[in-house]
Amino acid sequence: MEELLEYYNLLVNRTKTDFHRYLYTGIDWQDHLVGLTGPRGVGKTTLILQHIKENLNRNTTLYVTAEDLYFSNHTLLSLAKDLVDKGFTHFFIDEIHKYPDWSRELKLINDYHPNLH
């Protein structure tokens, strides 16, 4: 998990916040579960990283891409449990559609960890 945290911090640190897509203010970030869809390259990842950088406690938030090699030996569900156990409040998963059986695990994360956004 330490490598995931390193990559997360690297990505957030290099995210620019001088320009926001129009959708930025249209998302209700307080919702328990938010999904963003759209074609590649329109700024979904940047939008998420900007929100984290500008609004969330980075010590209780994690952004990952489901394509990361970490998930060849770990599940999203087990990572979510570890995060909750460590006091995390926000968990962002990019490229989730590339993770096998993603919808079932996402439902379980939502069911088992109601305080994790």
C-alpha distances in whole Angstrom, upper triangle without the diagonal:
4,5,5,6,9,10,11,13,14,16,17,18,20,21,25,27,30,31,30,31,33,31,29,31,32,28,28,25,26,26,23,22,23,23,24,26,28,29,27,27,28,26,24,20,22,23,20,19,22,22,19,20,23,23,20,18,15,13,14,13,10,12,10,13,13,14,11,11,8,10,13,11,10,12,11,13,11,8,11,12,9,9,13,13,12,14,13,16,15,13,14,14,16,18,18,21,20,17,20,21,19,22,22,18,19,22,20,17,20,22,20,18,21,20,17,19
4,5,5,6,9,10,11,12,14,15,16,19,20,24,26,29,30,29,31,34,32,29,32,33,30,30,26,27,28,25,25,25,26,26,28,30,30,28,28,29,26,24,21,22,24,21,19,22,22,18,19,23,23,19,17,14,13,14,13,11,13,12,14,16,16,13,13,10,13,16,15,13,15,15,17,15,12,14,15,12,12,15,15,13,15,14,17,17,15,16,16,18,20,20,24,22,20,23,25,23,25,25,22,22,25,24,21,23,26,23,21,24,22,19,20
4,5,5,6,8,10,11,12,14,15,17,18,22,24,28,29,28,29,32,30,28,31,32,29,30,26,28,28,26,25,25,25,25,26,28,28,25,25,27,24,23,19,20,22,20,17,21,22,18,19,23,23,20,19,15,15,16,14,12,12,10,12,14,14,10,10,9,12,14,14,13,15,15,18,16,13,15,17,14,14,18,18,16,18,16,19,18,15,16,15,16,18,19,22,20,19,21,24,22,25,25,22,22,25,24,21,24,27,25,23,26,24,21,21
4,5,5,6,9,10,11,12,14,16,17,20,22,26,26,25,26,29,27,25,28,29,26,26,23,24,24,22,21,21,21,21,23,25,25,22,22,24,21,19,16,17,19,16,14,18,18,15,16,20,20,17,16,13,13,13,11,8,8,7,9,11,12,8,10,8,10,13,13,12,13,12,15,14,10,13,15,13,12,15,16,14,16,14,16,14,12,12,12,13,15,15,19,17,16,19,21,19,21,22,19,19,22,21,18,21,24,22,20,22,21,18,18
4,6,5,6,9,10,11,12,14,15,19,21,24,25,24,26,29,27,24,27,28,25,25,22,23,24,22,21,21,22,22,24,26,27,24,24,25,22,20,16,17,19,16,14,17,17,14,14,18,18,15,13,10,9,11,9,7,8,9,12,14,15,12,14,12,14,17,17,15,16,14,17,15,12,13,15,13,11,15,15,13,14,12,14,13,12,12,13,14,17,18,21,20,19,22,24,21,24,24,21,20,23,23,19,21,24,22,20,22,20,17,17
4,5,5,6,9,10,11,13,14,18,20,24,25,25,26,29,28,25,28,30,27,28,24,26,27,25,24,24,24,24,26,27,27,24,24,25,22,21,17,17,20,17,14,17,18,15,15,19,19,17,15,12,12,14,12,10,10,11,13,15,16,13,14,13,16,18,18,17,19,17,20,19,15,17,19,16,15,18,19,16,18,16,18,16,15,15,15,16,18,20,23,22,21,24,26,24,26,27,24,23,27,26,23,25,28,26,24,26,24,21,21
4,5,5,6,9,10,11,12,16,18,22,23,22,24,27,25,23,26,27,25,26,23,25,26,24,23,22,22,21,23,24,24,21,20,21,19,18,14,14,17,15,12,15,17,14,14,18,19,17,16,13,14,15,13,10,9,8,10,13,13,10,12,12,14,17,18,17,18,16,19,19,15,17,20,17,16,19,21,18,19,17,18,16,14,13,13,13,15,17,20,19,19,22,24,22,24,26,23,22,25,25,22,24,27,26,24,26,24,20,20
4,5,5,6,9,10,11,14,16,20,20,20,21,24,22,20,23,24,22,22,19,21,22,21,20,19,19,19,21,22,22,20,19,20,17,16,12,12,14,12,9,12,13,10,11,15,15,13,13,9,11,12,9,7,6,7,9,13,14,11,14,13,15,18,19,17,18,16,18,18,14,15,18,16,14,17,19,16,17,14,15,13,11,10,11,11,14,16,19,19,18,22,23,21,23,24,21,20,23,23,20,22,25,24,21,23,21,17,17
4,5,5,6,9,10,13,15,19,20,20,22,25,24,21,23,25,23,24,20,22,24,23,22,21,22,21,24,25,25,23,21,22,18,18,14,14,15,13,10,12,14,10,10,13,15,13,12,8,10,12,10,9,9,10,13,16,17,15,17,16,18,21,22,20,21,19,21,21,17,18,20,18,16,19,20,17,17,15,16,14,14,13,15,15,18,20,23,22,22,26,27,24,26,28,25,23,27,26,23,24,28,26,23,25,22,19,19
4,6,5,6,9,12,15,18,19,20,22,25,24,21,24,26,24,26,22,25,26,26,24,23,23,22,24,24,24,21,20,21,18,17,14,13,16,14,11,13,15,13,11,15,17,16,15,12,13,16,14,12,11,12,13,17,17,15,17,17,19,22,23,22,22,21,24,23,19,21,23,21,19,22,23,21,21,18,20,17,16,15,16,15,18,20,23,22,23,26,28,25,28,29,26,25,29,29,25,27,30,29,27,28,26,22,21
4,5,5,6,10,12,16,16,17,18,22,21,18,21,23,21,23,20,22,24,23,22,20,20,19,20,21,21,18,16,17,14,14,10,9,12,11,8,10,12,11,10,13,15,15,15,12,14,16,13,11,9,10,11,15,15,14,17,17,18,21,23,21,22,20,23,23,19,20,23,21,19,22,24,21,21,18,19,16,15,13,14,13,15,18,20,20,21,24,26,23,25,27,25,23,27,27,24,25,29,28,25,26,25,21,20
4,6,5,9,10,14,15,15,17,20,19,16,19,21,19,20,17,20,22,22,21,19,19,18,21,21,22,19,18,18,14,14,10,9,11,9,6,7,10,8,6,10,12,11,12,9,12,14,11,10,9,11,13,17,18,16,20,19,21,24,25,23,23,20,23,23,20,20,23,21,18,21,23,20,20,17,17,14,14,12,14,14,17,19,22,22,22,26,28,24,26,28,25,23,26,27,24,24,28,27,24,25,23,20,18
4,6,8,10,13,15,16,19,22,22,19,21,24,22,24,21,23,25,25,24,23,23,22,24,24,25,22,20,20,17,17,14,12,14,13,9,10,12,10,8,11,14,13,13,11,13,16,14,13,12,14,16,20,21,19,22,21,23,26,27,26,26,24,26,26,22,23,26,24,21,23,25,22,22,19,20,17,17,16,18,17,20,22,25,25,26,29,31,28,30,32,29,27,30,31,27,28,31,31,28,28,26,23,21
4,6,10,12,14,15,17,21,21,18,21,24,22,24,22,25,26,27,25,23,23,21,23,23,23,20,17,18,15,16,13,10,13,13,9,10,13,12,10,13,16,16,17,14,17,19,16,15,14,15,16,20,20,19,22,22,24,26,28,27,27,25,28,28,24,25,28,26,23,26,28,25,25,22,22,20,19,17,18,17,19,22,25,25,26,29,31,28,30,32,30,28,31,32,29,30,33,33,30,30,28,25,23
4,7,9,11,11,14,17,17,14,17,20,19,21,19,22,23,24,23,20,20,18,20,20,20,18,15,15,11,12,10,7,9,10,7,7,10,10,8,10,13,14,16,13,17,18,15,15,13,15,16,19,20,19,22,23,24,27,28,27,27,24,27,28,24,24,27,26,23,25,28,25,25,21,21,18,18,15,17,15,18,21,23,23,25,28,30,27,28,31,28,26,29,30,27,28,31,31,28,29,27,23,21
4,6,7,9,12,16,16,14,16,19,19,21,19,23,24,26,25,22,22,20,21,21,21,19,16,15,12,14,12,8,10,12,9,7,11,12,9,10,14,16,17,16,19,21,18,18,16,18,19,23,23,23,26,26,28,30,32,31,30,28,30,31,27,27,30,29,26,28,31,28,27,24,23,21,20,18,20,18,21,23,26,26,28,31,33,29,31,34,31,29,32,33,30,30,34,34,31,31,29,26,23
4,6,7,10,13,14,11,13,17,17,19,17,20,22,24,23,21,21,19,21,21,21,20,17,16,12,14,13,9,9,11,9,6,9,11,8,8,12,14,16,16,19,20,18,18,17,19,20,24,25,25,28,28,29,32,34,32,31,28,31,32,28,27,31,30,26,28,31,28,27,24,22,20,20,18,20,19,22,24,26,27,29,33,34,30,31,34,32,29,31,33,30,29,33,33,30,30,27,25,22
4,7,10,13,15,12,14,18,18,21,20,23,25,27,26,23,24,21,23,22,23,21,18,16,14,16,15,12,12,14,13,10,12,14,12,11,15,17,20,19,23,24,22,22,20,23,24,27,28,28,31,32,33,36,37,36,35,32,34,35,32,31,34,34,30,32,35,32,30,27,26,23,24,22,24,22,25,27,29,30,32,36,37,33,34,37,35,32,35,36,33,33,36,37,34,33,31,28,26
4,7,10,12,10,12,15,16,19,18,22,24,26,25,21,21,19,20,19,19,18,15,13,11,13,14,10,10,13,12,9,12,15,13,12,15,18,21,21,24,25,22,22,20,22,23,26,27,27,31,31,32,35,37,35,34,31,34,35,32,31,34,34,30,32,35,33,31,28,26,23,23,21,22,21,23,25,27,28,30,34,35,31,32,35,33,30,33,35,32,31,35,36,33,32,30,28,25
4,6,8,6,9,11,12,15,15,19,20,22,21,18,18,15,17,16,17,17,14,12,9,11,12,9,7,11,11,8,10,13,13,11,14,17,20,20,23,23,21,21,19,21,21,24,25,26,30,30,30,33,35,33,32,29,31,33,30,29,32,32,29,30,33,31,29,26,24,21,21,18,20,18,21,23,25,26,28,32,32,29,29,32,31,27,30,32,29,28,32,33,30,29,28,25,22
4,5,6,8,10,11,15,15,19,19,22,20,17,16,13,14,13,14,15,12,9,8,9,11,9,7,11,12,10,11,15,15,14,16,19,22,22,25,25,22,22,19,21,21,24,25,26,30,30,30,33,35,33,32,28,31,33,30,29,32,32,29,31,34,32,31,27,25,22,22,18,20,18,19,22,23,25,27,30,30,27,27,30,30,26,29,31,29,28,31,33,30,29,28,26,22
4,6,7,7,10,13,15,18,19,22,20,17,16,14,15,14,16,17,15,11,11,12,14,13,10,13,15,13,13,17,17,16,17,20,24,24,27,27,24,24,22,24,23,26,27,29,33,33,32,35,38,35,33,30,32,35,32,30,34,34,31,32,35,34,32,29,26,23,23,20,21,20,21,23,24,27,29,32,32,28,28,31,31,27,29,32,29,28,31,33,31,29,28,26,23
4,6,5,7,10,12,15,15,18,17,13,13,10,12,12,14,16,14,11,10,10,12,12,8,11,14,12,12,15,17,15,16,18,22,22,26,24,21,22,19,21,21,23,25,27,30,31,30,33,35,32,30,27,29,31,29,27,30,31,28,29,32,31,29,26,23,20,20,17,18,17,19,20,21,24,26,28,28,25,24,28,27,23,25,28,26,24,28,30,27,26,25,23,19
4,6,6,9,10,13,14,17,16,13,13,11,14,14,16,17,15,12,10,10,11,10,7,9,11,9,8,12,13,12,12,15,18,19,22,21,18,19,17,20,20,22,24,26,29,29,29,32,34,31,29,26,28,30,27,25,29,29,26,27,30,29,27,23,20,17,18,16,17,16,19,20,22,24,26,29,29,25,25,28,27,23,25,27,25,23,27,28,26,24,23,21,17
4,6,8,9,12,14,17,17,14,15,14,16,17,20,20,19,16,14,13,15,14,10,12,14,12,10,14,15,13,12,15,19,20,24,22,20,21,20,22,23,25,28,29,33,32,32,35,37,34,32,28,29,32,29,27,30,31,27,27,31,30,27,24,21,19,20,18,20,20,22,23,25,27,28,31,31,27,27,29,28,25,26,29,26,24,27,29,26,24,23,22,18
4,7,9,12,12,16,15,12,13,12,14,15,18,20,19,16,14,13,16,15,11,13,16,14,12,16,17,16,15,17,21,22,25,24,21,22,20,23,23,25,27,29,33,32,31,35,36,33,31,27,29,31,29,27,30,31,28,28,31,31,28,25,22,19,20,18,20,19,21,22,23,26,27,30,29,26,24,27,27,23,24,27,25,23,26,28,26,23,23,21,18
4,6,9,9,12,11,8,10,9,12,14,18,19,19,16,14,12,14,14,10,10,14,13,10,13,16,14,13,15,19,20,23,21,18,19,17,20,20,22,25,26,30,29,28,31,33,30,27,24,25,28,25,23,26,27,24,24,28,27,25,21,18,16,16,14,16,16,19,19,20,23,24,27,26,22,21,24,23,20,21,23,21,19,22,24,22,20,19,18,14
4,5,6,9,10,8,11,12,15,17,21,22,22,19,17,15,16,17,13,12,15,15,11,14,16,15,13,14,17,19,22,19,17,19,18,20,22,23,26,27,31,30,29,32,33,30,27,23,24,27,25,22,24,26,23,22,26,25,23,20,16,14,16,15,17,18,20,20,22,25,25,28,26,23,21,24,23,19,20,22,20,17,20,22,20,17,16,16,12
4,5,8,9,7,10,11,15,18,21,22,21,19,16,14,15,15,11,10,13,12,9,10,13,12,10,11,14,15,18,16,13,15,15,17,19,21,24,24,28,27,26,29,30,27,25,21,21,24,21,19,21,23,19,19,23,22,19,16,13,11,12,12,14,16,19,18,21,23,23,26,25,21,20,22,21,17,18,20,18,15,19,20,17,15,14,13,9
4,6,9,9,12,14,18,21,24,25,25,23,20,17,18,18,15,13,16,15,12,13,16,14,11,11,14,16,18,15,14,16,17,19,21,23,26,27,30,28,27,31,31,28,25,21,21,24,22,18,21,22,19,18,21,21,18,15,12,11,13,13,16,18,21,20,23,26,25,27,26,22,21,23,21,18,18,20,17,14,17,19,16,13,12,11,8
4,6,6,10,13,16,19,23,24,24,22,20,17,18,19,16,14,17,17,14,15,18,17,14,14,17,19,20,17,15,17,17,19,21,21,25,26,29,27,26,29,30,27,24,20,20,22,21,18,20,22,19,18,21,22,19,16,13,11,13,13,15,17,20,18,20,24,23,25,23,20,18,19,19,15,15,17,15,12,15,16,14,11,11,11,8
4,7,10,13,17,20,24,25,25,24,22,18,18,20,17,15,17,18,15,15,19,19,16,14,17,18,19,15,14,15,16,18,19,19,23,24,27,25,23,27,27,23,20,17,16,19,18,14,16,19,16,15,18,19,16,14,11,9,11,11,14,16,19,17,19,22,21,23,21,17,16,17,15,12,12,13,11,8,11,13,10,8,8,8,5
4,7,10,13,17,20,21,22,21,19,15,16,18,16,13,16,18,15,15,19,19,17,16,18,19,20,17,14,15,14,16,17,17,20,21,24,23,21,24,25,22,19,15,15,18,17,14,16,19,16,16,19,20,18,15,12,10,10,10,11,13,15,13,15,19,18,19,18,14,12,14,13,10,10,12,10,8,11,13,11,10,11,9,6
4,7,10,14,17,18,19,17,16,12,13,15,13,11,14,15,13,14,17,17,16,15,18,18,20,18,15,15,14,15,16,16,19,21,24,23,21,25,26,23,20,16,17,20,18,16,19,21,18,18,22,22,20,17,14,11,11,9,10,12,14,13,14,18,17,20,18,15,13,16,15,11,12,15,13,11,15,17,15,14,14,12,8
4,7,10,14,15,16,15,14,10,12,14,12,11,14,16,14,15,19,19,18,18,20,20,22,20,17,16,14,14,14,14,17,19,23,22,20,23,25,22,19,16,17,20,19,17,20,22,20,20,24,24,23,19,17,14,12,10,10,10,11,10,11,15,15,17,16,13,12,15,15,11,13,16,14,13,16,18,17,16,17,15,11
4,7,10,12,13,11,10,7,9,12,10,9,13,14,13,15,18,18,18,18,21,21,23,21,18,17,14,15,14,14,17,19,23,23,21,24,26,24,21,18,20,23,21,19,23,24,22,23,27,26,25,21,19,16,14,11,10,9,10,11,11,14,16,18,18,15,14,18,17,14,16,19,17,16,20,22,20,20,20,17,14
4,7,9,11,10,10,8,10,13,12,12,15,17,16,18,21,22,21,22,25,24,26,25,21,20,16,16,15,15,16,19,23,23,22,24,27,25,22,19,21,25,23,22,25,27,25,26,29,29,28,25,23,19,17,14,12,10,10,11,10,13,15,18,18,15,14,18,18,15,17,21,20,19,22,24,23,23,23,21,18
4,7,9,7,9,8,11,13,12,13,16,17,18,20,22,23,23,24,27,26,29,27,23,22,18,18,16,17,17,20,24,25,23,26,28,27,25,22,25,28,26,25,29,30,28,29,32,32,31,27,26,22,20,16,15,12,11,13,12,14,17,20,20,17,17,21,21,19,21,24,23,22,26,28,27,26,27,24,21
4,6,6,9,9,11,14,14,15,17,19,20,21,23,24,25,26,29,27,30,29,25,23,20,19,16,17,17,20,23,25,24,25,29,28,26,24,26,29,27,27,30,31,29,31,35,34,33,30,28,24,22,18,17,13,12,14,13,14,18,20,21,19,19,23,23,21,24,27,26,25,29,31,30,29,30,27,24
4,6,8,8,10,12,13,14,16,17,19,20,22,23,25,25,28,26,29,28,24,22,18,17,14,15,15,18,21,23,22,23,27,26,25,23,26,28,26,26,30,30,28,30,34,33,32,29,28,24,21,17,16,12,10,13,13,13,17,20,21,19,20,24,24,22,25,27,26,26,29,31,30,30,30,27,24
4,6,8,9,10,11,13,14,15,17,19,20,21,23,24,26,25,28,27,24,22,18,17,15,17,16,19,22,24,23,25,28,28,26,24,27,30,27,27,31,31,29,31,34,33,32,29,28,24,22,18,17,13,12,16,16,16,19,23,24,22,23,27,26,24,27,29,27,28,31,32,31,31,31,27,25
4,6,9,9,9,12,14,14,16,18,19,20,21,23,26,24,28,27,23,22,18,18,17,19,19,21,24,26,25,28,30,29,28,25,28,30,28,27,31,31,29,31,34,33,32,28,27,23,21,18,17,14,14,17,17,18,21,24,25,22,23,27,26,24,26,29,27,27,30,32,30,30,30,27,23
4,6,5,6,9,10,10,12,14,15,16,18,19,22,21,24,24,20,19,15,16,15,17,18,19,23,24,24,26,29,27,26,23,26,28,25,25,29,29,26,28,31,30,29,25,24,20,19,15,15,12,13,16,17,18,20,24,25,22,23,26,25,22,25,28,25,25,29,30,28,28,27,24,21
4,6,5,6,9,10,11,13,14,16,16,17,20,19,22,21,17,16,13,13,12,15,16,17,21,22,21,24,26,25,23,20,23,25,22,22,25,26,23,25,28,27,26,22,21,17,15,12,11,9,10,13,14,16,18,21,22,18,19,23,21,19,21,24,22,21,25,26,24,24,24,21,17
4,5,5,6,9,10,11,12,14,15,16,18,16,19,19,15,13,10,10,10,13,13,15,18,19,19,22,24,22,21,18,21,23,20,20,23,23,21,23,26,25,24,20,19,15,13,10,10,7,9,12,14,15,17,20,21,18,19,22,21,18,22,23,21,21,25,26,23,24,23,19,17
4,5,5,6,9,10,10,12,14,15,17,16,19,19,16,14,11,13,13,16,17,17,21,22,22,25,27,25,24,21,24,26,23,22,26,25,22,25,28,26,25,21,20,17,15,12,13,11,13,16,18,19,20,24,25,22,23,26,24,22,25,26,24,24,28,28,26,26,24,21,18
4,6,5,6,9,10,11,12,13,16,16,19,19,15,15,12,14,14,17,19,20,23,23,23,27,28,26,25,22,24,26,23,22,25,25,22,24,27,26,24,20,19,15,15,12,13,11,14,16,18,20,21,25,25,22,22,25,24,21,23,25,23,22,26,27,24,24,22,20,16
4,5,5,6,9,10,10,11,14,13,16,15,12,11,9,11,12,15,17,17,21,21,21,24,25,23,22,18,21,22,19,18,22,22,18,20,23,22,21,17,15,12,11,8,10,9,12,14,16,18,19,22,23,19,20,23,21,18,20,22,19,19,23,23,21,20,19,16,13
4,5,5,6,9,10,10,12,11,14,14,11,10,8,10,12,15,17,17,20,20,21,24,25,23,22,19,22,23,19,19,22,21,18,20,23,21,20,16,16,12,12,9,11,10,14,16,19,20,20,24,25,21,22,25,23,20,23,24,21,21,25,25,22,22,20,17,15
4,5,5,6,8,10,12,12,15,16,13,13,11,14,16,19,21,21,24,24,24,28,29,27,26,23,25,26,23,22,25,24,21,23,26,23,22,18,17,14,14,12,15,14,17,19,22,23,24,27,28,24,25,28,26,23,25,27,24,23,27,27,24,24,22,19,16
4,6,5,6,7,11,11,14,14,11,12,11,14,16,19,21,21,25,24,24,28,29,26,25,21,23,25,21,20,23,23,19,20,24,22,20,16,14,11,12,11,14,14,17,19,21,23,23,27,27,23,24,26,24,21,23,25,21,21,24,25,22,21,19,16,13
4,6,5,5,8,7,11,10,8,9,9,12,15,18,20,19,23,22,22,26,27,24,23,19,21,22,19,17,20,20,16,18,20,18,17,13,12,9,10,9,13,13,17,18,21,23,23,26,26,23,23,25,23,20,23,23,20,20,23,23,20,20,17,14,12
4,6,6,8,7,11,12,10,11,11,14,17,20,22,21,24,23,24,28,29,26,26,22,24,25,21,20,23,22,19,20,23,20,19,15,15,13,14,13,16,16,20,21,24,25,25,29,30,26,27,29,26,24,26,27,24,23,27,27,23,23,20,18,16
4,6,9,10,13,14,12,14,14,18,20,23,25,24,28,27,28,31,32,29,28,25,27,28,24,23,25,25,21,22,25,22,20,17,16,14,16,15,18,18,22,23,26,28,28,31,32,28,29,31,28,25,28,29,25,24,28,28,24,24,21,19,16
4,7,9,12,12,11,13,14,17,20,23,25,25,28,27,27,31,31,28,27,24,25,26,23,21,23,23,19,19,22,20,17,15,13,11,14,14,17,18,22,23,26,27,27,31,31,27,27,29,26,23,25,26,23,22,25,25,21,20,17,16,14
4,6,9,8,7,10,12,15,18,21,24,23,26,24,25,28,28,25,24,21,22,23,19,17,20,19,15,16,19,16,14,11,9,8,11,12,15,17,21,21,25,26,26,29,29,25,25,27,24,21,23,24,20,20,23,22,19,18,15,13,11
4,5,6,6,10,12,16,19,22,24,23,26,23,24,28,28,25,24,21,22,22,18,17,19,17,14,14,17,14,11,9,9,9,12,13,17,19,23,23,26,27,27,30,30,26,27,28,25,22,24,24,21,21,23,22,19,18,15,13,13
4,5,5,7,10,13,17,19,21,20,22,20,22,25,25,22,22,19,20,20,17,16,18,16,13,14,16,13,12,9,10,9,11,12,15,17,21,21,25,25,24,28,28,25,26,27,24,22,24,24,20,21,24,23,19,20,17,14,14
4,6,8,11,14,18,20,22,20,23,20,21,25,24,21,21,19,20,19,15,15,16,14,11,12,13,10,9,7,9,10,11,13,16,19,22,22,26,27,25,28,28,25,27,27,24,22,24,24,20,21,23,22,18,19,16,14,14
4,7,10,13,17,19,22,20,22,20,20,24,23,20,19,17,17,17,13,12,13,12,8,9,11,8,6,4,6,7,9,11,15,17,21,21,24,25,23,26,26,23,24,24,21,19,21,20,17,17,20,18,14,15,12,10,11
4,7,10,14,16,19,17,20,18,18,22,22,19,18,15,16,16,12,11,13,12,9,10,13,11,9,6,6,5,6,8,11,14,17,17,21,22,20,23,24,20,21,22,19,17,19,19,15,16,19,18,14,15,12,10,9
4,7,10,12,15,13,16,14,15,18,18,16,15,12,14,14,10,10,13,11,8,11,13,12,11,8,9,6,5,6,8,11,14,14,18,19,17,20,21,18,19,20,17,15,18,18,14,16,19,18,15,16,14,11,10
4,7,10,12,11,15,13,14,17,18,16,15,12,14,15,12,11,15,14,11,14,17,15,15,11,12,8,6,5,6,7,11,12,15,16,15,18,19,16,18,19,17,15,18,18,15,16,20,19,17,18,16,13,12
4,6,9,8,11,10,10,14,15,13,12,10,13,14,10,11,15,14,12,15,18,16,17,14,14,11,8,6,5,6,9,9,13,13,12,15,17,14,16,18,15,14,17,18,15,17,20,19,17,19,18,15,14
4,5,6,9,10,9,12,14,13,12,10,14,15,12,14,17,17,15,18,21,20,21,17,18,14,11,8,6,4,6,7,10,9,9,13,15,12,15,17,15,14,18,18,16,18,21,21,20,21,21,17,16
4,5,8,9,7,10,12,11,10,8,12,13,11,13,16,16,16,18,21,20,21,18,19,16,12,10,6,6,5,5,8,7,6,9,12,9,12,14,12,12,16,16,14,17,20,20,19,21,21,17,17
4,6,8,7,9,12,12,12,11,15,16,14,16,19,19,19,22,24,23,24,21,22,19,15,13,10,8,7,8,9,7,7,10,13,12,15,17,15,15,19,19,18,20,23,23,22,25,25,21,20
4,5,6,8,10,10,11,11,15,15,13,15,18,17,17,20,22,21,23,20,21,18,15,13,11,10,10,11,13,10,10,13,16,14,18,19,16,17,20,20,18,21,24,23,22,25,25,21,21
4,5,5,8,9,11,12,16,15,13,16,19,18,18,22,22,22,24,22,23,21,18,17,14,14,13,13,15,12,11,13,16,16,19,20,17,19,22,22,20,23,25,24,24,27,27,23,23
4,6,6,6,9,10,13,12,10,13,15,14,15,18,19,18,21,19,21,19,15,15,13,14,14,14,16,14,12,14,16,15,19,19,16,17,20,19,18,21,23,22,21,24,24,20,21
4,5,5,6,7,10,10,9,12,14,14,15,18,19,19,21,19,21,19,15,14,12,13,12,11,13,11,8,10,12,12,15,15,13,14,17,17,15,19,21,20,19,22,23,19,20
4,6,8,10,13,13,12,16,17,17,18,21,22,22,25,23,24,22,19,18,15,16,15,14,15,12,10,10,13,13,17,17,15,17,20,19,18,22,23,22,23,26,26,23,24
4,7,10,12,11,11,14,15,15,17,19,20,20,23,21,23,22,19,19,17,18,17,16,18,15,12,13,15,15,18,18,15,17,20,18,18,21,23,21,21,25,25,22,24
4,7,8,7,7,11,12,11,13,16,16,17,19,18,20,19,15,16,14,16,16,14,16,15,11,12,13,13,16,15,12,14,17,15,14,18,19,17,18,21,22,19,20
4,5,5,6,9,10,11,12,14,15,17,19,17,18,17,14,14,12,14,14,12,14,13,9,10,10,10,13,12,8,11,13,12,11,14,16,14,15,18,19,16,17
4,6,5,6,9,10,10,12,14,15,16,14,15,13,10,11,9,12,12,10,12,12,9,10,10,8,11,10,7,8,11,10,8,11,13,12,12,15,16,13,14
4,5,5,6,9,10,11,12,14,15,14,15,14,11,13,12,15,16,13,15,15,12,12,11,10,11,10,6,8,10,7,6,10,11,9,10,13,14,12,13
4,5,5,6,9,10,11,12,14,13,15,15,12,14,14,17,18,15,18,18,14,15,14,13,15,13,10,11,13,11,9,13,13,11,11,15,16,13,16
4,5,5,6,9,10,11,12,11,13,12,10,12,11,14,16,14,17,17,14,15,15,13,16,15,11,12,14,12,10,13,15,12,11,15,15,12,14
4,5,5,6,9,10,11,9,10,10,7,10,10,14,16,14,17,18,15,16,16,13,14,14,10,10,12,10,7,10,11,9,8,11,11,8,10
4,5,5,6,9,10,10,11,12,11,14,14,18,20,17,20,21,18,19,18,16,17,15,12,12,13,11,8,11,12,9,8,11,11,10,13
4,6,5,6,9,9,11,12,11,14,15,18,20,19,22,22,19,20,20,18,19,18,15,15,17,14,11,14,15,12,11,14,13,11,14
4,5,5,6,5,8,9,8,12,13,16,19,18,21,21,19,21,20,18,19,19,15,14,16,15,11,13,15,12,10,13,11,9,11
4,5,5,5,7,9,10,13,15,19,21,19,23,24,21,22,22,19,20,19,15,15,16,14,10,12,13,10,7,10,8,7,10
4,6,8,10,13,13,17,18,22,24,22,26,26,23,24,24,22,22,21,18,18,19,16,13,15,16,12,10,13,11,11,14
4,6,9,12,12,16,18,21,24,23,26,26,24,26,25,23,24,23,20,19,21,19,15,17,18,15,13,15,13,12,14
4,6,10,11,15,18,21,24,23,26,27,25,27,26,23,24,23,20,19,20,18,15,16,17,15,12,13,10,9,12
4,6,8,11,14,17,21,20,23,24,22,24,24,21,22,21,18,17,18,17,13,14,16,14,11,12,9,7,9
4,7,10,14,17,20,19,22,24,22,24,23,20,20,21,18,16,17,16,13,12,15,13,10,10,7,5,6
4,7,10,13,17,16,19,21,19,22,21,18,18,19,16,14,16,16,12,12,15,14,11,11,9,5,5
4,7,10,13,12,16,17,16,18,18,15,15,16,13,11,14,14,10,11,14,14,11,12,11,7,6
4,7,10,10,13,15,14,17,17,13,14,16,14,11,14,15,12,12,16,16,14,15,14,10,8
4,7,6,10,11,10,13,14,10,12,14,12,10,13,14,12,13,16,17,15,16,16,12,11
4,5,8,9,10,14,15,11,13,16,14,12,16,17,15,16,20,20,19,20,20,16,14
4,5,6,8,11,13,10,12,15,14,13,16,18,16,18,21,22,21,22,22,19,17
4,5,5,9,9,6,9,11,10,9,13,14,13,14,18,18,18,19,20,17,15
4,5,8,9,7,8,12,12,11,14,16,16,17,19,21,21,22,23,20,18
4,6,9,8,11,13,13,13,16,18,17,19,21,22,22,24,25,22,21
4,6,5,9,11,10,11,14,15,14,16,19,19,20,22,23,20,19
4,5,9,9,9,11,14,14,15,17,19,19,20,23,24,21,21
4,6,6,7,9,10,11,13,15,16,17,18,20,23,20,20
4,6,5,6,9,10,10,12,14,15,16,18,20,17,16
4,6,5,6,9,10,11,12,14,15,16,19,17,16
4,5,5,6,9,10,11,12,14,16,18,16,17
4,5,5,6,8,10,10,12,14,16,14,14
4,5,5,6,9,10,10,12,14,12,11
4,5,5,6,9,10,11,14,12,12
4,5,5,6,8,10,13,12,13
4,5,5,6,8,10,8,10
4,6,6,6,9,8,8
4,6,6,10,10,11
4,6,9,9,12
4,6,6,9
4,6,8
4,6
4
